Amino acid sequence: MVDAPNPVQAVPQVQDSALRVRMRRGWELASGVLANPTTLAGW
């Protein structure tokens, strides 16, 4: 009997683009500031 390829290993790993990483970090920063509005007083 021939073993079928593991579908998890058959999917290539996709790396995040630099733009996507920067957008995610920007969103995390913005959401953190919006979650705590008193941080705006320090800016």
Stockholm file with secondary structure:
# STOCKHOLM 1.0

chainA/1-43         MVDAPNPVQAVPQVQDSALRVRMRRGWELASGVLANPTTLAGW
#=GR chainA/1-43 SS CCCCCCHHHHSCCCCCCHHHHHHHHHHHHHHHHHHCTTHHHHC
#=GC SS_cons        CCCCCCHHHHSCCCCCCHHHHHHHHHHHHHHHHHHCTTHHHHC
//
